[in-house]
């Protein structure tokens, strides 16, 4: 099973719907800095879910090497990861007969995004929180402290993958 962060999933899902399969340009609704998107694309390439190809389409360029313009394009493994995540997300959601995506608005702030990720059953690692918000590690930890000061009870557990943070009691 391929685990994807929220930002990885969004980039791959949008690319899967495009005829070119390009991850660029990212959706304007993401609101994540270019540096964070670059880090995520590098990670997806290393994981074998995205490939680089030479392109002439200016909008699809994610980086250049000399005069060569390279696009990051989703491959079959990336499409399978999106399909797998879609299937899991559909199974996890209760069937109410209504589209739950329309009932719950997307978070408008990075603090809200942080809180949303921390309230998931599996919680979130510091790396996932950094990737989603575009913050540095010390800023992300400071935001966790701020949530604690607001009354949220956040626990940290350690496993082989590192520290995982989770909200056990909301303010």
C-alpha positions in Angstrom: 0.0 0.0 0.0 1.4 3.4 -1.0 0.9 6.1 1.6 0.6 9.6 0.2 0.6 12.9 2.0 -2.3 15.2 1.3 -0.2 17.3 -1.0 1.3 14.3 -2.8 -2.3 13.0 -3.4 -3.6 16.3 -4.7 -0.7 16.7 -7.2 -1.0 13.2 -8.4 -4.8 13.2 -8.6 -4.8 16.4 -10.7 -2.1 15.1 -12.9 -4.0 11.8 -13.5 -6.9 13.8 -14.8 -4.8 15.8 -17.3 -4.3 14.4 -20.7 -0.6 15.3 -20.5 -0.2 13.8 -17.1 1.8 16.8 -16.0 2.0 17.8 -12.3 2.6 21.4 -13.3 1.0 23.9 -13.1 -0.4 23.0 -9.6 -4.0 23.7 -8.8 -4.3 27.3 -7.6 -6.4 26.2 -4.7 -3.5 24.4 -3.1 -1.9 27.6 -1.7 1.4 26.0 -1.1 4.8 27.7 -1.9 6.7 26.6 -4.9 9.6 25.3 -2.8 7.2 22.8 -1.1 5.8 21.6 -4.4 9.4 21.1 -5.7 10.3 19.0 -2.6 7.1 16.9 -3.1 7.8 16.4 -6.8 11.4 15.3 -5.9 10.0 12.8 -3.4 7.5 11.5 -5.9 10.2 11.0 -8.5 12.4 9.1 -5.9 9.4 6.9 -5.0 8.9 6.0 -8.7 5.4 7.6 -9.0 6.5 10.4 -11.3 8.9 10.6 -14.2 10.7 13.5 -15.8 10.3 14.1 -19.5 11.5 16.8 -21.9 8.8 19.2 -22.8 8.2 22.3 -24.9 5.0 23.3 -23.1 6.0 26.2 -20.9 3.2 25.6 -18.4 4.3 22.0 -17.8 8.0 22.9 -16.9 8.9 22.1 -13.4 12.7 22.5 -13.7 15.3 23.2 -16.4 18.7 21.7 -17.1 20.6 24.1 -19.2 18.4 24.6 -22.3 16.4 21.5 -21.6 12.9 22.0 -20.0 11.7 19.1 -17.9 8.2 18.2 -17.0 7.2 16.0 -14.1 4.6 13.5 -15.4 2.6 10.9 -13.5 3.4 7.3 -14.5 1.4 4.0 -14.1 2.6 3.5 -10.5 1.4 7.0 -9.6 -2.0 6.4 -11.2 -2.2 3.2 -9.2 -1.3 5.0 -6.0 -4.1 7.6 -6.6 -6.6 4.9 -7.4 -5.6 3.0 -4.3 -6.0 6.1 -2.2 -9.3 6.9 -3.8 -10.6 3.5 -3.0 -9.4 3.7 0.6 -10.9 7.2 1.1 -14.3 6.0 -0.3 -14.3 3.0 2.1 -13.4 5.1 5.1 -16.2 7.6 4.7 -19.7 6.8 6.1 -22.4 6.5 3.5 -24.9 9.3 4.1 -26.4 9.4 0.6 -24.9 12.9 0.2 -21.6 14.0 -1.1 -19.7 14.6 2.1 -17.1 16.8 0.3 -19.8 19.4 -0.2 -20.8 19.3 3.5 -17.4 20.0 4.9 -15.5 23.1 3.6 -11.8 22.8 3.0 -9.6 24.5 5.6 -8.8 28.1 4.7 -5.7 28.5 6.9 -2.6 26.5 7.5 -3.5 26.2 11.2 -6.8 24.6 10.2 -4.9 22.3 7.8 -2.5 21.4 10.6 -5.4 20.6 13.0 -7.2 18.6 10.3 -4.1 16.4 9.7 -3.6 15.9 13.5 -7.2 14.8 14.0 -6.8 11.9 11.6 -6.8 8.4 13.1 -3.2 7.9 12.1 -2.2 11.4 13.0 0.7 13.1 11.1 4.5 13.1 11.2 6.5 16.3 11.4 7.6 15.8 7.8 4.0 15.5 6.6 3.0 18.6 8.5 6.0 20.5 7.0 5.2 19.3 3.5 1.5 20.3 3.7 2.1 23.8 5.2 5.4 24.7 3.6 6.8 25.6 7.0 10.2 24.7 8.4 10.5 22.2 11.2 10.9 24.8 14.0 7.8 26.8 12.7 5.8 23.6 12.6 6.8 22.6 16.2 5.9 26.2 17.3 2.5 25.8 15.7 2.0 22.6 17.7 2.9 24.4 20.8 0.3 27.1 19.9 -2.4 24.5 19.5 -1.5 23.1 22.9 -1.8 26.5 24.4 -5.3 26.8 22.9 -6.3 23.7 24.8 -5.7 20.9 22.3 -4.2 17.7 23.8 -1.6 16.5 21.4 0.3 13.3 21.9 3.5 12.2 20.3 4.2 8.6 19.6 7.4 7.0 18.2 7.7 4.1 15.8 10.2 3.0 13.1 9.1 5.9 10.8 9.7 8.5 13.5 7.5 10.7 15.7 3.8 10.9 14.9 1.6 13.6 16.4 -2.1 13.2 17.0 -4.9 15.3 18.7 -6.6 13.2 21.3 -8.8 16.0 22.7 -9.8 19.2 20.9 -10.1 22.5 22.7 
